[in-house]
Amino acid sequence: MKILLGVTGSIAAYKAVELVRLFVKNGDTIQVVMTPAACEFVKPLTFQTLSRNPVYVEQFAPIVSWKPEHIALSECDLALVAPATANTIAKMRYGLADNLLTATLLATRAPIAIAPAMNTGMWESPVTQENIAALKARGVTVIEPVDGELACGVKGQGRMMDPQKIVQSLGFDV
């Protein structure tokens, strides 16, 4: 299966590294698209090494094929955004395409899943919950965050689900 993995700017980006490892172990092809903010947490080289594919970050980088990158990358069997920040979730809801990841998500016809990760206050915010409800209504699979201790020291819902459980929830073997 060809999987597009979108990684956004959250401390949980380190967990996306394990997602890549699990999908590759399963025999899947992984294309990673990172937001610029995600690169502050994990370097593209890590994902490139584990996925065995180039990693894409810049929307207007010189293209390597005749197709614009966001169109070429949108041709996948599944698009998974993990971690999905409140910012990217809001952009997805309103169809904003101001970075390579959001442009690719807007162009894809593949099923989309998100695994949110954020502070409890951000997760419980009425606007975030409205955005989540709107995405669910459009058929986006939401792999809800779990309760636990967050990087900010708060305990509550907001931790990205364990990578193995994410893979299993999507119907893959682990």
PyRosetta script that sets phi, psi and omega in degrees:
from pyrosetta import init, pose_from_sequence

init()
pose = pose_from_sequence("MKILLGVTGSIAAYKAVELVRLFVKNGDTIQVVMTPAACEFVKPLTFQTLSRNPVYVEQFAPIVSWKPEHIALSECDLALVAPATANTIAKMRYGLADNLLTATLLATRAPIAIAPAMNTGMWESPVTQENIAALKARGVTVIEPVDGELACGVKGQGRMMDPQKIVQSLGFDV")
pose.set_psi(1, 142.8)
pose.set_omega(1, 177.9)
pose.set_phi(2, -98.0)
pose.set_psi(2, 117.8)
pose.set_omega(2, -175.3)
pose.set_phi(3, -115.9)
pose.set_psi(3, 131.9)
pose.set_omega(3, 170.9)
pose.set_phi(4, -96.2)
pose.set_psi(4, 122.4)
pose.set_omega(4, 177.2)
pose.set_phi(5, -110.0)
pose.set_psi(5, 115.4)
pose.set_omega(5, 174.8)
pose.set_phi(6, -95.0)
pose.set_psi(6, 129.6)
pose.set_omega(6, -179.5)
pose.set_phi(7, -118.8)
pose.set_psi(7, 125.1)
pose.set_omega(7, -177.9)
pose.set_phi(8, -111.3)
pose.set_psi(8, 173.9)
pose.set_omega(8, -171.5)
pose.set_phi(9, -76.9)
pose.set_psi(9, 79.6)
pose.set_omega(9, 178.6)
pose.set_phi(10, -137.3)
pose.set_psi(10, 151.0)
pose.set_omega(10, 175.0)
pose.set_phi(11, -57.9)
pose.set_psi(11, -25.1)
pose.set_omega(11, 178.7)
pose.set_phi(12, -71.0)
pose.set_psi(12, -1.0)
pose.set_omega(12, 178.5)
pose.set_phi(13, -57.5)
pose.set_psi(13, -28.8)
pose.set_omega(13, 179.5)
pose.set_phi(14, -63.0)
pose.set_psi(14, -28.3)
pose.set_omega(14, 178.6)
pose.set_phi(15, -71.0)
pose.set_psi(15, -25.2)
pose.set_omega(15, 178.8)
pose.set_phi(16, -65.8)
pose.set_psi(16, -26.4)
pose.set_omega(16, 176.5)
pose.set_phi(17, -60.3)
pose.set_psi(17, -43.4)
pose.set_omega(17, 178.8)
pose.set_phi(18, -67.3)
pose.set_psi(18, -35.1)
pose.set_omega(18, 175.9)
pose.set_phi(19, -59.0)
pose.set_psi(19, -45.0)
pose.set_omega(19, 178.8)
pose.set_phi(20, -59.1)
pose.set_psi(20, -47.7)
pose.set_omega(20, -179.5)
pose.set_phi(21, -57.8)
pose.set_psi(21, -43.4)
pose.set_omega(21, -178.8)
pose.set_phi(22, -66.7)
pose.set_psi(22, -42.3)
pose.set_omega(22, 179.6)
pose.set_phi(23, -66.6)
pose.set_psi(23, -42.3)
pose.set_omega(23, 178.8)
pose.set_phi(24, -63.0)
pose.set_psi(24, -42.8)
pose.set_omega(24, 178.0)
pose.set_phi(25, -58.8)
pose.set_psi(25, -32.4)
pose.set_omega(25, 179.8)
pose.set_phi(26, -78.5)
pose.set_psi(26, -7.8)
pose.set_omega(26, 180.0)
pose.set_phi(27, 93.2)
pose.set_psi(27, 9.4)
pose.set_omega(27, -179.5)
pose.set_phi(28, -83.6)
pose.set_psi(28, 155.6)
pose.set_omega(28, 173.6)
pose.set_phi(29, -95.7)
pose.set_psi(29, 128.6)
pose.set_omega(29, -176.2)
pose.set_phi(30, -116.8)
pose.set_psi(30, 127.6)
pose.set_omega(30, 170.0)
pose.set_phi(31, -112.2)
pose.set_psi(31, 123.5)
pose.set_omega(31, -178.1)
pose.set_phi(32, -104.0)
pose.set_psi(32, 130.3)
pose.set_omega(32, 172.1)
pose.set_phi(33, -119.7)
pose.set_psi(33, 123.3)
pose.set_omega(33, -179.6)
pose.set_phi(34, -110.9)
pose.set_psi(34, 144.3)
pose.set_omega(34, 169.1)
pose.set_phi(35, -77.4)
pose.set_psi(35, 157.3)
pose.set_omega(35, 176.2)
pose.set_phi(36, -54.8)
pose.set_psi(36, -36.6)
pose.set_omega(36, 179.4)
pose.set_phi(37, -65.5)
pose.set_psi(37, -33.8)
pose.set_omega(37, 178.8)
pose.set_phi(38, -62.2)
pose.set_psi(38, -32.6)
pose.set_omega(38, -179.2)
pose.set_phi(39, -66.6)
pose.set_psi(39, -15.9)
pose.set_omega(39, 176.1)
pose.set_phi(40, -75.6)
pose.set_psi(40, -19.5)
pose.set_omega(40, -177.5)
pose.set_phi(41, -102.4)
pose.set_psi(41, -41.8)
pose.set_omega(41, 179.4)
pose.set_phi(42, -138.3)
pose.set_psi(42, 137.6)
pose.set_omega(42, -178.4)
pose.set_phi(43, -80.1)
pose.set_psi(43, 145.9)
pose.set_omega(43, 178.1)
pose.set_phi(44, -55.6)
pose.set_psi(44, -33.0)
pose.set_omega(44, -179.1)
pose.set_phi(45, -57.1)
pose.set_psi(45, -35.5)
pose.set_omega(45, 178.8)
pose.set_phi(46, -61.4)
pose.set_psi(46, -48.2)
pose.set_omega(46, -180.0)
pose.set_phi(47, -68.3)
pose.set_psi(47, -37.4)
pose.set_omega(47, 179.1)
pose.set_phi(48, -62.0)
pose.set_psi(48, -44.6)
pose.set_omega(48, -178.6)
pose.set_phi(49, -63.7)
pose.set_psi(49, -46.0)
pose.set_omega(49, -176.6)
pose.set_phi(50, -76.4)
pose.set_psi(50, -33.8)
pose.set_omega(50, -179.3)
pose.set_phi(51, -83.3)
pose.set_psi(51, -20.9)
pose.set_omega(51, -176.7)
pose.set_phi(52, 65.5)
pose.set_psi(52, 27.8)
pose.set_omega(52, 179.4)
pose.set_phi(53, -140.0)
pose.set_psi(53, 158.1)
pose.set_omega(53, 173.8)
pose.set_phi(54, -60.6)
pose.set_psi(54, 153.0)
pose.set_omega(54, 176.2)
pose.set_phi(55, -110.9)
pose.set_psi(55, 138.4)
pose.set_omega(55, -174.9)
pose.set_phi(56, -111.2)
pose.set_psi(56, 135.8)
pose.set_omega(56, -178.7)
pose.set_phi(57, -131.4)
pose.set_psi(57, -51.2)
pose.set_omega(57, -171.4)
pose.set_phi(58, -87.7)
pose.set_psi(58, 129.3)
pose.set_omega(58, -178.9)
pose.set_phi(59, -67.1)
pose.set_psi(59, -32.1)
pose.set_omega(59, -175.4)
pose.set_phi(60, -115.5)
pose.set_psi(60, 30.7)
pose.set_omega(60, 174.5)
pose.set_phi(61, -70.4)
pose.set_psi(61, 155.9)
pose.set_omega(61, 176.4)
pose.set_phi(62, -55.6)
pose.set_psi(62, 131.6)
pose.set_omega(62, -175.8)
pose.set_phi(63, -80.2)
pose.set_psi(63, 148.9)
pose.set_omega(63, -177.5)
pose.set_phi(64, -101.8)
pose.set_psi(64, -6.6)
pose.set_omega(64, 176.0)
pose.set_phi(65, -134.8)
pose.set_psi(65, 174.8)
pose.set_omega(65, -178.6)
pose.set_phi(66, -70.9)
pose.set_psi(66, -20.8)
pose.set_omega(66, 179.4)
pose.set_phi(67, -86.6)
pose.set_psi(67, 141.8)
pose.set_omega(67, 171.3)
pose.set_phi(68, -56.9)
pose.set_psi(68, 143.0)
pose.set_omega(68, -173.7)
pose.set_phi(69, -55.0)
pose.set_psi(69, -42.6)
pose.set_omega(69, -176.5)
pose.set_phi(70, -65.5)
pose.set_psi(70, -27.0)
pose.set_omega(70, 177.0)
pose.set_phi(71, -78.4)
pose.set_psi(71, -46.8)
pose.set_omega(71, 179.1)
pose.set_phi(72, -59.8)
pose.set_psi(72, -43.7)
pose.set_omega(72, -178.8)
pose.set_phi(73, -70.0)
pose.set_psi(73, -25.9)
pose.set_omega(73, -178.5)
pose.set_phi(74, -70.7)
pose.set_psi(74, -14.0)
pose.set_omega(74, -178.9)
pose.set_phi(75, -84.6)
pose.set_psi(75, 81.3)
pose.set_omega(75, -177.0)
pose.set_phi(76, -137.4)
pose.set_psi(76, 172.8)
pose.set_omega(76, 177.6)
pose.set_phi(77, -92.9)
pose.set_psi(77, -23.4)
pose.set_omega(77, 180.0)
pose.set_phi(78, -154.5)
pose.set_psi(78, 136.1)
pose.set_omega(78, 172.4)
pose.set_phi(79, -112.4)
pose.set_psi(79, 122.6)
pose.set_omega(79, 179.6)
pose.set_phi(80, -121.7)
pose.set_psi(80, 126.9)
pose.set_omega(80, 174.6)
pose.set_phi(81, -107.7)
pose.set_psi(81, 112.5)
pose.set_omega(81, -176.5)
pose.set_phi(82, -152.0)
pose.set_psi(82, 113.9)
pose.set_omega(82, -0.9)
pose.set_phi(83, -77.2)
pose.set_psi(83, 152.5)
pose.set_omega(83, 175.0)
pose.set_phi(84, -108.9)
pose.set_psi(84, 116.1)
pose.set_omega(84, 179.6)
pose.set_phi(85, -81.4)
pose.set_psi(85, 164.1)
pose.set_omega(85, 175.9)
pose.set_phi(86, -58.3)
pose.set_psi(86, -37.6)
pose.set_omega(86, 179.8)
pose.set_phi(87, -61.9)
pose.set_psi(87, -49.9)
pose.set_omega(87, -179.3)
pose.set_phi(88, -67.7)
pose.set_psi(88, -37.4)
pose.set_omega(88, 177.2)
pose.set_phi(89, -60.1)
pose.set_psi(89, -43.4)
pose.set_omega(89, 178.5)
pose.set_phi(90, -63.8)
pose.set_psi(90, -41.8)
pose.set_omega(90, 178.3)
pose.set_phi(91, -63.0)
pose.set_psi(91, -41.9)
pose.set_omega(91, 178.6)
pose.set_phi(92, -61.9)
pose.set_psi(92, -41.9)
pose.set_omega(92, -178.7)
pose.set_phi(93, -59.5)
pose.set_psi(93, -42.4)
pose.set_omega(93, -174.3)
pose.set_phi(94, -96.4)
pose.set_psi(94, 3.3)
pose.set_omega(94, 176.8)
pose.set_phi(95, 72.4)
pose.set_psi(95, 26.9)
pose.set_omega(95, 177.3)
pose.set_phi(96, -75.1)
pose.set_psi(96, 139.5)
pose.set_omega(96, -177.1)
pose.set_phi(97, -130.3)
pose.set_psi(97, 58.4)
pose.set_omega(97, -174.6)
pose.set_phi(98, -96.9)
pose.set_psi(98, 6.4)
pose.set_omega(98, 171.6)
pose.set_phi(99, -146.3)
pose.set_psi(99, 171.2)
pose.set_omega(99, -175.3)
pose.set_phi(100, -60.5)
pose.set_psi(100, -40.7)
pose.set_omega(100, -178.6)
pose.set_phi(101, -64.0)
pose.set_psi(101, -51.0)
pose.set_omega(101, -176.6)
pose.set_phi(102, -67.3)
pose.set_psi(102, -33.3)
pose.set_omega(102, 175.6)
pose.set_phi(103, -65.5)
pose.set_psi(103, -40.7)
pose.set_omega(103, 179.4)
pose.set_phi(104, -65.8)
pose.set_psi(104, -42.6)
pose.set_omega(104, 179.1)
pose.set_phi(105, -64.0)
pose.set_psi(105, -36.5)
pose.set_omega(105, 178.7)
pose.set_phi(106, -67.3)
pose.set_psi(106, -32.9)
pose.set_omega(106, -176.7)
pose.set_phi(107, -84.2)
pose.set_psi(107, -23.7)
pose.set_omega(107, -173.0)
pose.set_phi(108, -71.5)
pose.set_psi(108, 150.1)
pose.set_omega(108, 173.1)
pose.set_phi(109, -108.4)
pose.set_psi(109, 1.7)
pose.set_omega(109, 179.9)
pose.set_phi(110, -77.7)
pose.set_psi(110, 158.5)
pose.set_omega(110, 172.0)
pose.set_phi(111, -59.3)
pose.set_psi(111, 144.7)
pose.set_omega(111, 179.8)
pose.set_phi(112, -118.4)
pose.set_psi(112, 136.7)
pose.set_omega(112, 174.1)
pose.set_phi(113, -129.5)
pose.set_psi(113, 147.9)
pose.set_omega(113, 176.3)
pose.set_phi(114, -130.8)
pose.set_psi(114, 146.1)
pose.set_omega(114, 175.1)
pose.set_phi(115, -122.5)
pose.set_psi(115, 91.0)
pose.set_omega(115, -177.5)
pose.set_phi(116, -62.3)
pose.set_psi(116, 151.0)
pose.set_omega(116, 174.3)
pose.set_phi(117, -149.5)
pose.set_psi(117, 121.1)
pose.set_omega(117, -179.8)
pose.set_phi(118, -171.6)
pose.set_psi(118, 171.2)
pose.set_omega(118, 175.3)
pose.set_phi(119, -58.7)
pose.set_psi(119, 146.9)
pose.set_omega(119, -179.5)
pose.set_phi(120, -54.5)
pose.set_psi(120, -43.3)
pose.set_omega(120, 179.2)
pose.set_phi(121, -61.0)
pose.set_psi(121, -39.6)
pose.set_omega(121, 177.9)
pose.set_phi(122, -67.5)
pose.set_psi(122, -43.0)
pose.set_omega(122, 179.7)
pose.set_phi(123, -63.0)
pose.set_psi(123, -43.5)
pose.set_omega(123, -177.0)
pose.set_phi(124, -80.7)
pose.set_psi(124, -8.9)
pose.set_omega(124, 179.3)
pose.set_phi(125, -54.3)
pose.set_psi(125, 135.2)
pose.set_omega(125, 179.3)
pose.set_phi(126, -55.5)
pose.set_psi(126, -37.0)
pose.set_omega(126, -178.9)
pose.set_phi(127, -68.2)
pose.set_psi(127, -38.9)
pose.set_omega(127, 176.7)
pose.set_phi(128, -64.6)
pose.set_psi(128, -42.9)
pose.set_omega(128, 179.3)
pose.set_phi(129, -65.0)
pose.set_psi(129, -35.4)
pose.set_omega(129, 174.4)
pose.set_phi(130, -64.4)
pose.set_psi(130, -42.0)
pose.set_omega(130, 179.0)
pose.set_phi(131, -64.1)
pose.set_psi(131, -42.4)
pose.set_omega(131, 178.2)
pose.set_phi(132, -62.0)
pose.set_psi(132, -46.0)
pose.set_omega(132, 179.8)
pose.set_phi(133, -60.7)
pose.set_psi(133, -41.0)
pose.set_omega(133, 179.7)
pose.set_phi(134, -65.2)
pose.set_psi(134, -41.9)
pose.set_omega(134, 178.7)
pose.set_phi(135, -65.8)
pose.set_psi(135, -42.0)
pose.set_omega(135, 177.0)
pose.set_phi(136, -59.7)
pose.set_psi(136, -41.9)
pose.set_omega(136, 179.9)
pose.set_phi(137, -62.1)
pose.set_psi(137, -26.8)
pose.set_omega(137, 177.8)
pose.set_phi(138, -88.1)
pose.set_psi(138, 0.5)
pose.set_omega(138, 177.0)
pose.set_phi(139, 97.5)
pose.set_psi(139, 5.4)
pose.set_omega(139, 176.8)
pose.set_phi(140, -73.0)
pose.set_psi(140, 131.5)
pose.set_omega(140, 175.9)
pose.set_phi(141, -80.5)
pose.set_psi(141, 126.0)
pose.set_omega(141, 179.6)
pose.set_phi(142, -109.9)
pose.set_psi(142, 115.4)
pose.set_omega(142, 177.1)
pose.set_phi(143, -93.0)
pose.set_psi(143, 95.6)
pose.set_omega(143, -168.6)
pose.set_phi(144, -59.2)
pose.set_psi(144, 143.9)
pose.set_omega(144, 175.4)
pose.set_phi(145, -67.8)
pose.set_psi(145, 160.4)
pose.set_omega(145, -176.8)
pose.set_phi(146, -108.9)
pose.set_psi(146, 165.6)
pose.set_omega(146, 175.3)
pose.set_phi(147, -76.7)
pose.set_psi(147, 147.2)
pose.set_omega(147, 176.7)
pose.set_phi(148, 162.8)
pose.set_psi(148, -175.2)
pose.set_omega(148, 177.5)
pose.set_phi(149, -79.8)
pose.set_psi(149, 129.7)
pose.set_omega(149, -179.3)
pose.set_phi(150, -97.3)
pose.set_psi(150, 162.9)
pose.set_omega(150, -178.6)
pose.set_phi(151, -57.7)
pose.set_psi(151, -29.3)
pose.set_omega(151, -178.4)
pose.set_phi(152, -79.6)
pose.set_psi(152, -1.1)
pose.set_omega(152, 178.4)
pose.set_phi(153, 95.1)
pose.set_psi(153, -7.5)
pose.set_omega(153, 179.1)
pose.set_phi(154, -83.1)
pose.set_psi(154, 147.0)
pose.set_omega(154, 172.3)
pose.set_phi(155, -106.7)
pose.set_psi(155, 132.0)
pose.set_omega(155, 179.0)
pose.set_phi(156, 161.1)
pose.set_psi(156, -172.4)
pose.set_omega(156, -179.7)
pose.set_phi(157, -75.3)
pose.set_psi(157, 135.7)
pose.set_omega(157, -180.0)
pose.set_phi(158, 156.2)
pose.set_psi(158, -16.8)
pose.set_omega(158, 178.4)
pose.set_phi(159, -70.9)
pose.set_psi(159, 134.1)
pose.set_omega(159, 173.8)
pose.set_phi(160, -63.0)
pose.set_psi(160, 137.7)
pose.set_omega(160, 179.7)
pose.set_phi(161, -56.8)
pose.set_psi(161, 151.9)
pose.set_omega(161, 177.6)
pose.set_phi(162, -54.9)
pose.set_psi(162, 135.6)
pose.set_omega(162, -177.8)
pose.set_phi(163, -52.4)
pose.set_psi(163, -42.4)
pose.set_omega(163, 179.1)
pose.set_phi(164, -61.0)
pose.set_psi(164, -40.0)
pose.set_omega(164, 179.7)
pose.set_phi(165, -70.4)
pose.set_psi(165, -33.3)
pose.set_omega(165, 175.5)
pose.set_phi(166, -62.7)
pose.set_psi(166, -48.8)
pose.set_omega(166, -179.6)
pose.set_phi(167, -59.6)
pose.set_psi(167, -45.0)
pose.set_omega(167, 178.7)
pose.set_phi(168, -63.7)
pose.set_psi(168, -40.8)
pose.set_omega(168, -178.6)
pose.set_phi(169, -65.0)
pose.set_psi(169, -22.2)
pose.set_omega(169, 178.2)
pose.set_phi(170, -89.2)
pose.set_psi(170, 1.3)
pose.set_omega(170, 176.2)
pose.set_phi(171, 89.8)
pose.set_psi(171, 15.8)
pose.set_omega(171, 178.7)
pose.set_phi(172, -96.8)
pose.set_psi(172, 154.1)
pose.set_omega(172, 173.8)
pose.set_phi(173, -78.9)
pose.set_psi(173, 147.9)
pose.set_omega(173, 177.1)
pose.set_phi(174, -117.6)
pose.dump_pdb("model.pdb")
